[in-house]
Amino acid sequence: MTSATTISEPERERIAAALAEIACAAGEILRRYHRAPCPHALKPDGSPSSAADTEAEDLIVEALAGRFPGIAVVAEERAQTDATRPADLFFLVDPLDGTRDFLAGTPDYSVNIALVSGARPVAAALAAPGLGRVWWAGAATVEGAVVAGRPGAGRPVHTRPAPEAGLVALGSRRHGDPETAACLAALPVLETRQVGSALKFGLIAAGEADIYVRCGPTMEWDTAAGDHIVAAAGGCVVVPGGGPIRYGQHGPDHRNGPFAALGDPALAPRLALPTSRPTGPLSAAHP
């Protein structure tokens, strides 16, 4: 496996299943630290980094190197000091998405791993250890329970059509901005739920919610896995103009622009995402 043209659909499915195993194993590390003493400090960008982040990332990077030798890995903790531009084929890793919520004891944190080929994710896993759920996707998205630190039997999941009664929107518990509020105000939102981390992508993929808009700063490793999980379940993640997020295109800072995750792609033309890239502090760059 060396390029996009050589990754067949069955191979993508095998890769996704392997990523789910790795994500669940990393999740067991996080579970040991959750609601227990967890040394942490602030990184130069103002965001927290904990012993749980570092230990989980070490496991993921080592496991990826063992199973997929030669493929570059861009991982959150290492990316603070490694400005290497990713290759055409590379992994994006967030070992602990939602670190602030994790340290506060809330359960909706996640492990995100995606394989990117030709600037788009082609296989991914998103584990929510605190909730005992894991999603993975090659060509299609499946969800399983986490059983003894491993993915249980998966079942296919699909996004849902936009409900006539109104949309269920997901928002970030710790981050909000006027641009996001304006986008949602133009849509028939019946209910807004506050959910931490990339878990929001999994809930949309499972048909439990309809839309997640984010105009504030996020990083590529925050979104790549969830992006693919939603898309493979029948939804889409779009940027201003309606196109997809392109990964590995924004230089060494890996910062995304505004985006929206949609369960029903028919909602995309009704969005009015701002065209300017977020300029807020990277300490806020978490879904």
C-alpha positions in Angstrom: 0.0 0.0 0.0 1.8 3.1 -1.2 -0.7 5.4 -3.0 -4.3 6.2 -3.5 -4.5 4.1 -6.7 -3.4 0.9 -4.9 -6.0 1.0 -2.0 -8.8 -1.2 -3.0 -12.2 -1.1 -1.2 -11.5 -4.4 0.6 -8.1 -3.1 1.7 -9.7 0.1 3.0 -12.1 -2.0 5.1 -9.2 -4.0 6.5 -7.3 -0.8 7.3 -10.3 0.7 9.0 -10.8 -2.4 11.2 -7.1 -2.3 12.2 -7.4 1.4 13.1 -10.4 0.6 15.2 -8.4 -2.0 17.2 -5.6 0.6 17.7 -8.0 3.3 18.7 -9.7 1.0 21.3 -6.3 0.0 22.7 -5.4 3.7 23.1 -8.7 4.2 24.7 -7.9 1.8 27.4 -4.9 4.0 28.4 -7.3 7.0 28.5 -9.8 5.1 30.6 -7.0 4.4 33.2 -6.3 8.1 33.6 -9.9 9.3 33.4 -11.2 10.7 36.7 -7.8 9.7 38.2 -4.6 11.7 38.7 -3.4 12.8 35.3 -0.3 15.1 35.1 -0.8 17.8 32.5 0.6 21.1 31.3 -0.1 23.8 28.8 1.5 23.6 25.4 2.9 26.8 23.7 -0.4 27.3 21.9 -2.3 27.4 25.3 -4.0 24.0 24.9 -3.5 21.3 27.5 -1.4 18.2 27.0 -1.6 15.4 29.5 0.2 12.2 30.3 -2.8 10.4 28.8 -2.3 12.2 25.5 1.4 11.3 25.3 1.0 7.7 26.4 -1.9 7.0 24.0 -0.1 8.7 21.1 3.0 6.6 21.7 0.9 3.5 21.5 -0.8 4.6 18.3 2.3 5.7 16.5 4.1 2.5 17.4 1.1 0.4 16.3 0.8 2.2 13.0 4.6 1.8 12.4 4.3 -1.9 13.0 1.2 -2.5 10.8 1.8 0.0 8.1 5.6 0.6 7.9 6.7 3.5 5.7 3.6 5.5 5.9 4.1 9.0 7.5 2.2 9.9 10.7 1.1 13.4 11.7 0.1 13.2 15.3 -1.0 16.1 17.5 1.6 15.9 20.2 4.5 15.4 17.9 3.2 18.0 15.4 4.1 20.7 18.0 7.8 20.2 17.1 7.6 18.5 13.7 6.8 20.8 10.8 7.4 18.2 8.1 4.8 18.5 5.3 2.9 15.2 5.0 3.3 12.9 2.1 0.5 12.1 -0.3 -0.3 9.1 1.9 -0.2 9.7 5.7 -2.0 9.1 8.9 -3.6 11.9 11.0 -3.8 11.1 14.7 -5.4 12.8 17.7 -4.8 10.5 20.6 -7.1 12.4 23.0 -9.6 14.8 21.5 -11.4 16.8 24.1 -8.5 17.0 26.6 -10.1 19.8 28.6 -13.4 17.8 29.0 -11.4 14.6 29.8 -9.5 16.4 32.6 -12.8 17.7 33.9 -14.1 14.2 34.2 -16.7 14.2 31.4 -17.0 11.1 29.3 -17.3 12.4 25.7 -13.7 12.4 24.7 -12.4 10.5 21.7 -9.5 8.9 19.9 -9.2 9.8 16.2 -7.2 8.0 13.5 -7.5 8.6 9.8 -5.5 7.5 6.7 -5.4 10.3 4.2 -4.7 9.7 0.5 -4.7 12.4 -2.1 -5.8 15.0 0.5 -8.9 13.1 1.6 -9.4 10.4 4.3 -10.0 6.9 2.9 -10.1 4.9 6.1 -10.7 6.0 9.7 -11.6 5.0 13.2 -13.2 7.1 16.0 -13.4 5.6 19.5 -15.3 7.1 22.4 -13.8 5.1 25.3 -15.9 6.9 28.0 -19.1 5.8 26.3 -17.9 2.4 25.1 -18.6 3.1 21.5 -16.4 3.0 18.4 -17.0 3.8 14.7 -14.8 2.7 11.8 -15.1 3.2 8.1 -13.4 2.1 4.9 -16.1 2.3 2.1 -18.9 2.1 4.7 -19.4 3.1 8.3 -20.0 0.5 11.1 -20.4 1.0 14.8 -19.5 -1.4 17.6 -19.3 -1.5 21.3 -15.9 -1.5 23.0 -15.5 -4.9 24.6 -12.5 -5.6 26.8 -10.5 -2.9 25.0 -11.4 -4.1 21.5 -14.1 -3.4 19.0 -17.1 -5.7 19.3 -19.1 -6.9 16.3 -19.9 -4.0 14.0 -23.3 -3.0 12.6 -23.7 -0.7 9.6 -24.9 2.8 10.5 -26.3 5.5 8.2 -27.1 9.2 8.5 -30.7 10.2 8.4 -32.7 12.5 6.1 -33.3 16.0 7.6 -36.4 15.5 9.8 -39.4 17.6 8.8 -39.9 18.5 12.5 -36.5 20.2 12.7 -32.9 19.5 12.9 -30.9 18.3 15.9 -27.7 20.4 16.0 -24.6 19.5 17.9 -22.4 22.2 19.5 -19.2 22.3 21.3 -19.5 22.5 25.1 -16.5 24.8 25.5 -16.4 26.7 22.2 -18.8 29.0 20.4 -18.7 31.9 18.1 -21.1 34.3 16.4 -20.5 33.0 12.9 -21.5 29.5 14.0 -24.6 30.8 15.7 -25.6 32.8 12.5 -25.2 29.7 10.3 -27.5 27.7 12.6 -30.0 30.5 12.9 -30.7 30.3 9.2 -31.7 26.6 9.4 -34.8 24.9 11.0 -33.0 23.8 14.2 -35.4 22.2 16.7 -32.8 21.3 19.3 -29.1 22.0 20.1 -27.1 19.5 22.2 -23.7 20.3 23.7 -21.3 17.4 23.0 -17.5 17.4 23.5 -14.8 16.2 21.1 -15.2 14.5 17.7 -17.9 12.3 19.2 -20.3 14.7 17.3 -19.3 13.2 14.0 -20.1 9.7 15.3 -23.5 10.7 16.5 -24.3 12.3 13.1 -23.1 9.1 11.3 -25.3 7.0 13.5 -28.4 9.1 12.7 -28.7 10.5 16.2 -28.2 14.1 15.1 -28.2 16.2 11.9 -25.7 19.0 11.8 -22.5 20.2 13.4 -21.2 23.6 12.3 -17.8 24.9 13.4 -16.5 28.3 12.3 -13.8 28.6 15.0 -10.4 27.0 14.8 -9.9 23.3 14.6 -6.9 21.2 13.4 -6.8 18.5 10.8 -6.3 15.7 13.3 -9.5 16.9 15.0 -11.7 16.3 12.0 -10.2 13.8 9.5 -11.5 10.6 11.1 -14.9 12.1 11.8 -15.1 13.5 8.3 -14.7 10.1 6.8 -17.0 8.4 9.3 -19.8 10.8 8.4 -19.1 10.7 4.6 -19.0 6.9 4.5 -22.3 6.8 6.4 -24.1 8.9 3.7 -23.5 12.4 5.0 -20.9 15.0 4.1 -18.5 17.5 5.7 -18.3 20.7 3.6 -16.3 24.0 3.6 -17.5 27.4 2.2 -18.5 26.8 -1.4 -19.7 23.3 -0.7 -16.5 21.3 -1.3 -14.8 18.9 1.1 -12.0 19.6 3.5 -8.6 19.0 1.8 -6.0 17.6 4.3 -2.3 18.2 4.2 -2.8 21.4 2.2 -2.4 24.1 4.8 1.2 24.1 5.7 2.8 23.1 9.0 0.1 24.5 11.3 -2.5 22.0 10.0 -5.4 24.4 10.8 -8.8 23.9 9.2 -11.2 26.6 8.0 -14.9 26.8 8.7 -16.8 23.6 8.0 -20.2 21.8 8.6 -20.9 18.1 9.1 -24.2 17.2 7.7 -26.2 14.0 8.0 -28.3 15.0 4.9 -26.2 16.4 2.1 -29.3 18.2 0.8 -28.7 20.8 3.6 -25.4 21.9 2.1 -26.9 24.6 -0.3 -28.7 26.2 2.6 -25.5 26.9 4.5 -23.8 30.2 4.6 -20.4 29.4 6.0 -18.0 32.4 6.4 -15.2 32.4 3.8 -12.4 33.8 6.1 -10.2 31.3 7.9 -10.4 31.3 11.8 -7.9 33.5 13.5 -8.5 32.6 17.1 -6.0 31.1 19.5 -5.1 27.5 18.9 -6.0 26.8 22.5 -9.6 26.7 21.2 -8.8 24.4 18.4 -10.8 21.4 19.5 -14.3 20.3 18.2 
